[in-house]
Amino acid sequence: MTEQAQIQPHRDAIDNIDAAILQLLNQRAEHAHAIGEIKGTGTVYRPEREAAVLRRIQNLNQGPLPNEAVARLFREVMSECLAVERPLTIAYLGPEGTFTQQAVKKHFGHAAHTLPCASIDECFRLTEARQTDYVVAPVENSTEGSVGRSLDLLVSTSLKACGEVVLRIHHHLLRRLPNTEGLHKVYAHAQALAQCHEWLNKNLPENVARISVSSNAEAARLAAEDDKAAAIASQAAAERYQLIKIAANIEDEPNNTTRFLILGHQTTSPTACDKTSLIISAPNKAGAIHGLLQPFSAYGVSMTKLESRPSRAGLWDYVFFIDIEGHHQDPTIQAALAELTNRAAFMKLVGSYPTAVL
């Protein structure tokens, strides 16, 4: 039997399976449309429902496709079906090609409309004014720590955290020319410059200026206009601005990862795999910090993050950003937060949300 004769039955089977998948996808979209009709002008996006679907699919998966691949596929299926109800518009720090835009697509899929903004402040303002449905904002990086401006905005915003995205960060040195000859300057966001500091020291001359700009995609845009410049940016930015990758994966830490929060106007229901973000401040007295943390220990609540930042309300006045495991509606969390409210000078529930699946 020829090779073609052996292959043909498999191709015929794939064609039949594809036709069945297409029919089922359209049936799914019809049900999504019916749900949209029932909801009317209500909230169409439910983060807890989507997280539950992705986890269920992974539990059902028997291979050979890995769980992450299956989750990515169903993420896009849900994105397209949600667009049948109503496409979402997501604000992010632009221009096109930023890591934040990648985080938007990872969480919401490619059917969502993305709106690039000049600053994180603008992202928050547009969503607060309901000109966009959600904002995706970076909050911390595994190498360089927290993103200060995002944390500062969380203190005062009316938006609620309803999801999170964790994105592996790969930085590349990009340029219009195929080498580093005649290179005078490198553009990048300040965090990217810090994350690639050792590589830059080792591989570029000292006289090459390092210039901080608003985003890595903006760096790529500037490098695309200047033969004497390069940029530190993503693969997406390289493609968007037609730049050559001079060096790949130049981040100093191989596991460099950024965490983003999804913020909107809704609250989420518990999923049994949730996280809660809080902001608190301590009264100015001895042992105040210990007193704030004691309810978590007393009720067996696991704390995954504790960070302080100046509150901007007064000299040496600080607020604390805390992440805990669980949902604020869980009985033990409710009890801990009730006690914490009585002890804290200020407490804000940023939101409870499903932990990242992808």
C-alpha positions in Angstrom: 0.0 0.0 0.0 1.3 3.4 -1.0 1.9 6.2 1.6 -0.9 8.2 0.1 -3.3 5.2 0.4 -2.4 4.9 4.1 -2.8 8.6 4.8 -6.1 9.0 2.9 -8.4 7.3 5.5 -7.0 9.5 8.2 -7.6 12.6 6.1 -11.2 11.5 5.4 -11.7 11.0 9.1 -10.3 14.4 9.9 -12.7 16.0 7.3 -15.7 14.3 8.9 -14.5 15.3 12.4 -14.0 18.9 11.3 -17.6 19.0 9.9 -18.9 17.7 13.1 -16.9 20.2 15.2 -18.2 23.1 13.0 -21.8 22.0 13.5 -21.3 21.7 17.3 -19.5 25.1 17.4 -22.4 26.8 15.7 -24.9 25.0 18.0 -22.9 26.4 21.0 -23.0 29.9 19.4 -26.8 29.6 19.1 -27.1 28.8 22.8 -24.8 31.7 23.6 -27.0 34.0 21.5 -30.1 32.7 23.3 -28.4 33.4 26.7 -27.6 37.0 25.5 -31.3 37.5 24.5 -32.4 36.4 28.0 -29.8 38.7 29.7 -30.8 41.6 27.5 -28.6 44.6 28.5 -27.2 42.8 31.6 -23.7 41.5 32.1 -22.7 39.1 29.4 -19.2 38.2 30.7 -19.0 36.0 33.8 -15.4 35.3 34.8 -16.4 32.6 37.3 -18.4 30.7 34.6 -15.5 30.8 32.1 -13.0 29.7 34.7 -15.3 26.8 35.6 -15.7 25.8 32.0 -11.9 25.8 31.4 -11.2 23.8 34.5 -13.9 21.3 33.6 -12.5 20.9 30.1 -9.0 20.2 31.5 -10.4 17.6 33.9 -12.2 15.9 31.0 -9.2 16.0 28.8 -7.6 12.5 28.1 -5.0 13.7 25.5 -3.0 13.6 23.4 -3.5 17.4 23.5 -2.0 18.8 26.7 -4.3 20.6 29.1 -2.9 24.1 28.4 -3.5 23.6 24.6 -7.1 22.4 25.2 -7.7 25.4 27.5 -6.4 27.8 24.8 -8.7 26.3 22.2 -11.7 26.6 24.4 -10.7 30.1 25.5 -11.1 31.2 21.8 -14.3 29.2 21.4 -15.8 31.0 24.4 -14.5 34.4 23.1 -16.2 33.9 19.7 -19.4 32.7 21.3 -19.4 35.7 23.7 -19.0 38.0 20.8 -22.3 36.6 19.4 -23.9 37.9 22.6 -22.0 41.2 22.6 -18.3 41.9 21.8 -16.4 43.2 24.8 -14.1 46.3 24.7 -11.0 46.1 26.8 -8.7 49.0 27.7 -5.0 48.4 27.9 -1.7 50.2 28.0 -0.8 50.8 24.4 0.2 51.2 21.7 -0.5 47.9 19.9 2.1 45.1 20.6 2.5 45.6 24.4 2.6 42.7 26.8 -0.6 44.0 28.3 -2.3 43.5 24.9 -1.0 40.0 24.9 -2.5 39.5 28.4 -5.9 40.8 27.1 -5.9 38.3 24.3 -4.8 35.5 26.6 -7.7 36.1 28.9 -10.5 37.4 26.7 -9.5 35.7 23.4 -9.1 37.4 20.0 -12.8 38.2 19.5 -12.7 40.9 22.1 -12.2 44.5 21.0 -9.0 46.0 22.4 -8.5 49.8 23.0 -4.9 51.0 23.4 -4.4 53.9 25.9 -1.5 56.2 26.4 -1.4 55.5 30.2 -2.7 53.2 32.8 -4.6 56.2 34.2 -6.5 56.6 30.9 -7.4 52.9 31.0 -8.9 53.2 34.4 -10.8 56.5 33.5 -12.4 55.0 30.4 -13.6 51.9 32.2 -14.8 53.9 35.2 -16.9 56.0 32.7 -18.1 52.8 31.1 -16.6 53.7 27.8 -14.9 50.3 27.9 -16.1 47.1 29.6 -12.9 46.2 31.4 -9.3 47.3 31.9 -6.4 44.9 32.1 -3.6 46.4 34.3 -0.2 45.0 35.2 0.2 44.8 39.0 3.4 42.9 39.6 6.4 41.3 38.0 8.4 38.3 39.3 11.7 40.1 38.7 11.1 43.8 39.4 8.2 43.6 41.8 5.0 45.7 41.8 3.8 48.2 39.2 3.5 51.2 41.4 1.0 53.2 39.3 -1.4 50.4 39.1 -1.4 49.9 42.8 -1.9 53.6 43.5 -4.9 53.6 41.2 -6.4 50.6 43.0 -6.7 52.6 46.2 -9.1 55.2 44.7 -10.9 53.5 41.8 -14.5 52.3 42.0 -13.6 49.4 39.7 -13.5 45.8 41.1 -11.1 43.1 40.4 -12.9 40.2 38.7 -10.0 38.2 37.2 -6.3 37.8 36.8 -3.8 36.9 34.0 -0.3 35.5 34.4 1.9 36.1 31.4 5.4 34.7 30.8 7.5 37.6 29.6 10.1 37.2 26.8 12.1 40.3 25.9 13.8 40.7 22.5 16.2 43.3 21.1 14.6 44.6 18.0 15.9 46.9 15.2 15.4 47.8 11.6 18.9 46.7 10.8 20.2 43.1 11.2 23.0 43.8 13.7 24.1 46.3 16.4 26.5 48.2 14.2 26.0 52.0 14.5 23.6 51.5 17.4 23.3 54.7 19.6 20.3 54.1 21.8 17.9 51.5 23.1 14.3 52.3 23.9 12.2 50.3 26.4 9.8 50.6 29.3 11.7 51.2 32.6 10.8 47.7 33.9 12.1 46.1 30.7 15.4 47.9 31.0 15.7 46.7 34.6 14.7 43.1 33.6 17.4 43.1 30.9 20.0 45.1 32.8 22.7 42.4 33.0 22.3 41.3 29.3 22.6 44.9 28.2 25.8 45.4 30.3 27.4 42.3 28.8 26.4 42.7 25.2 26.2 46.4 24.3 28.8 49.1 24.5 28.6 51.6 27.4 28.0 54.5 25.1 24.6 53.1 23.9 22.0 55.2 25.7 19.1 53.4 27.5 16.0 55.5 27.1 12.9 54.8 29.2 9.5 55.3 27.4 5.9 54.6 28.3 5.7 51.0 27.0 7.8 48.5 25.1 5.5 48.8 22.1 6.1 52.5 22.0 9.8 51.6 22.1 9.3 49.4 19.0 7.4 52.2 17.3 10.3 54.7 17.9 12.9 52.1 16.8 11.0 51.6 13.6 11.6 55.3 12.8 15.3 55.5 13.6 18.1 53.4 12.1 20.4 54.3 15.1 17.9 52.9 17.6 16.8 49.5 18.9 14.0 48.5 21.2 13.4 45.9 23.9 9.9 44.5 23.1 7.9 41.4 22.4 7.5 39.2 19.4 4.1 40.8 18.7 5.7 44.3 18.7 8.4 43.0 16.3 5.7 41.8 13.9 3.6 44.9 14.3 6.4 47.3 13.5 8.3 45.1 11.1 11.5 44.9 13.1 14.3 42.4 13.0 15.0 40.3 16.1 18.7 40.9 16.9 18.7 38.9 20.1 15.9 36.7 21.6 14.9 36.2 25.2 17.3 38.7 26.7 15.6 38.9 30.1 18.0 38.3 33.0 15.6 35.9 34.8 14.5 32.9 32.8 11.1 32.7 34.6 10.3 36.4 34.2 6.5 36.6 34.6 4.0 39.5 35.0 0.6 39.3 36.7 -2.3 41.4 35.6 -5.7 42.2 37.1 -8.9 42.4 35.2 -11.1 45.3 36.6 -14.7 46.2 35.8 -17.9 47.0 37.5 -19.1 43.6 38.6 -18.5 41.2 41.4 -17.9 37.5 40.9 -19.4 34.4 42.7 -17.2 31.8 44.4 -15.7 29.0 42.3 -13.8 27.1 45.0 -10.5 28.2 43.5 -10.4 32.0 44.1 -8.2 34.8 45.3 -9.2 38.0 47.1 -7.3 41.3 47.0 -7.4 43.9 49.8 -6.0 47.3 50.6 -5.7 48.2 54.3 -3.9 50.8 56.5 -2.9 50.4 60.1 -3.6 52.7 62.9 -0.6 54.6 64.2 0.2 52.5 67.3 2.6 49.9 68.5 1.8 46.4 67.2 -0.7 47.6 64.7 0.6 45.5 61.8 0.7 42.3 63.9 -2.9 43.0 64.9 -4.0 43.4 61.2 -2.5 40.1 60.3 -3.7 38.1 63.3 -7.2 37.5 62.0 -5.8 35.6 58.9 -3.8 33.3 61.2 -6.7 32.9 63.6 -9.1 31.7 60.8 -6.6 29.7 58.8 -6.6 32.1 55.8 -3.5 31.7 53.6 -2.0 35.0 52.6 -0.1 35.0 49.2 1.0 38.7 49.1 1.8 41.5 51.5 3.3 44.7 50.2 3.4 48.3 51.5 3.3 51.6 49.6 3.2 55.2 50.7 -0.4 56.3 51.0 0.2 59.8 49.7 -2.1 61.0 52.5 0.7 62.0 54.9 4.4 61.7 55.6 5.4 58.1 56.5 1.8 56.9 56.1 1.5 53.6 54.3 -1.2 51.3 52.9 -0.8 47.5 52.6 -1.8 45.5 49.5 -2.8 41.9 50.5 -3.8 38.9 48.5 -5.4 35.9 50.2 -6.6 32.5 49.0 -10.4 32.2 48.9 -13.5 34.3 48.1 -14.8 37.0 50.3 -18.1 35.2 50.5 -16.5 32.1 52.1 -17.6 31.9 55.7 -14.0 31.8 57.1 -13.0 34.7 54.9 -16.1 36.7 56.0 -15.2 36.2 59.6 -11.6 37.2 59.1 -12.5 40.3 57.2 -15.1 41.3 59.8 -12.5 41.2 62.5 -10.0 43.0 60.2 -12.5 45.8 59.5 -12.6 46.5 63.3 -8.8 46.7 63.6 -7.8 48.6 60.4 -7.9 52.3 60.0 -8.9 51.8 56.4 -9.9 48.7 54.5 -11.0 48.2 50.9 -12.0 45.0 49.2 -10.5 45.3 45.7 -12.3 42.1 44.6 -12.5 38.3 44.7 -11.9 36.5 41.4 -11.0 33.1 40.0 -7.3 32.3 40.0 -5.8 32.2 36.6 -6.5 29.0 34.7 -4.2 29.7 31.6 
